[in-house]
């Protein structure tokens, strides 16, 4: 049997390690086009694990100078930004730059910068979490992993994206990009901490922290999206696996719940353990669903640069593509879901297109065709440019919108899409983001083989 001292060490270690494995597993799977060496990942994580030491030295100097939280709104706001935000983001960034120096020759695609930045930030957060678990118990493991770890990852990624944005995408100005990126990360970090430690609006203050967190998640995924779109190893088929990434997050979250359950049972009792699990799920369930699904969805389009916007990771949709309804309001989580993305596997291949409305097998003879390109219409509506051959050696061009609700497959295999007339719209790609699919002329539903 384990003694109390061993248990006191094992639970914090288990919580910290499993939390790290959740996000390490995510990084391994999102970087699907060209995976990184395990040794490089270990190096980045270990350096990140050491970076809190630098932060602690800075904090010690600030404390000696009398600059710290004191309960006053203005002081706590300034300290959150210039004390906590600057200290921790600069500490992590130094670790990131050291890692980039060590593995410079093996960084060969844009997403490598965000992956290793995230792993360094994860190392920082894991050490911080271990301290929290020792002080407050492992019943906070799910919250620290889902929220605190990700906040660190997001903000460090923003710093790195700003610094390397010009090099990777030839966008903006080197110095201005870096200043803006670091400033946004510091402000985001500082505001999140301020809203947690200074309840100047009562219970509503924590909602502000949640908004900062959710906006940050969407910001982070947009950056990842651009990096994936510009990868020299770009491959539509490989990227199909990213739509299943939510399973990785859910799996490790369940493992963390079991750790919390075991901790509550051993240190307290069954009732306490079950109550804590219930509380964690109620408190974090909505965030878990949003984070897991959003982290699995990108807008995949080769060499397509998407403007980074301050948005929530979900929105009210009128495009009949909602993921769920909240009080009868259709809500869509941003990015492409599996049903929208699945048409990618037909890109560049000869396909047969069948009219869903034709039940007679003789009249419903499949027409040959091919998917030419993908477009995102207004409100991120996914459509594909499809060419369909006629019997007289000519062909017609249409837009195909994947069907995401109701019956979406024929025989459980062949995906269904809505076919729209293409001729009524401007052929210039720049116009597509301003067009709603409801402005197009609907023809009928088709399925593809």
Steps between C-alpha positions, in 0.01 A plus 500: 500500500610853431560728797356852525820668382507287185134573430562871549761478225327257264175688450659834404738314268218301340289812447790699355622217273156412362426868443824526305419188298163644400656797323809312379267250334311786342819658364613167356171456315452856378852489354393214275669615179857456622546370853776617734773297668415384851840622618418854382165487679671388821760778469228763454296368791799483736610855416143615554498321835802708604361840393292558818831537683570818306146622572547433872819709508316787333208466741742506791650826372154653452397399852810657651418821315148495648320427172241228557126437531354708785123483441471845338345497152750723319806345664378144436421582138846648438669212680297242304622650173854617576576265786341166414444541124842641411691276742351169391478568127859627481622202708329254267611688190865478607454124532341485155786691337752265662310199363487655151874553516563136595269340241526770231591258220196280569238775489376458144133606493303789651310295757829387657535848650163477676543137601833557675383831646200315640714219642730748678192672643365161602821424689463831686136422582564142614752617759256769612220240520712266712537778756125566496417131545735482798339806657132450415463132411458308176125564479586805288689295237236523225456876536872572509561281193207622293531869587833599655717284272319623193521866604880465520514320165280757327687807620846363424377401154375855442847637588672260261247552221557876519878464492505259204190616307698695239748217444230237462229684308664823377233698687544832679825638638752297701529740793135607509384137479722403793393796715132435432528126561683533832270784610185298427639199687598708805163678503308174459697333781469801728127549446428132562685509832348835599144376444575198719667675794302826508120438507413865442173396329417222741423161344483659154875564510579132444286512187735766364791262562311229310447737206873578488566125505252419221615785275858383555413145394355621172798733448737207554315266261499766227879526532535122484270500198722737303809301590340177377376661176854618422681177579737384223375147579134593450280196438120503511472130576734512801318800642172307510614341827499839677118497507522221762728687739219555748528131591854560629390785726195314629699184573765674708237712676327180613834367631544822698148460640594152621806646674276754672259220595779288652641802684161588652431140600839438664532833681133552586211265415286369215240776532765771487670339202178470298397854593834635377468312172148633451618854580787477251273379221238769567762775529711395202264296280400783267860616462614142440255455213585835341878456536502138382292563190660834407848352541399231247381740233704694250414675175728297276588673174849473353699827509193688624583762765212577734482832683535456877187634666388555858204261509337250727554140384128462430230713340131520417446346157224525241670262258333174608837371618463535877672264742234538769219726611522712813149598607384445140786717370712315239867513599795409279852447629748662261700300250409203284324205655550143380206507258623820338858382476431149369455622140872579499577132440342533155714799403706431188322171429246398237162464670141404420219736599147369554176695542351412841147580376513236225396163639487328159840336442467542122429876509744549783809417302806649666679784328876528497659799664766636730545737792712796394538727800364586841349833597381650828190709452356751747504380863756229416255293295703225333441444127681320221530596136383193308516429129242257358534352150208492260428230244598732214864533610433836669494568871337733752639660815303507825553564870454208737417560867547194725180401675555493877153434642222249439594218263862567406605166346368252246536142626699641790801550271450755225480866612213724393538862394275783386565602139478871413518694176842660464431737212327774699812596697819682425782261417754704694599310813520817707120530477418162650529600865223756445254255346239309698405159368136607536561752221584214265250312288439156649472215245471169689691267731764265365724232643852413395668168436 
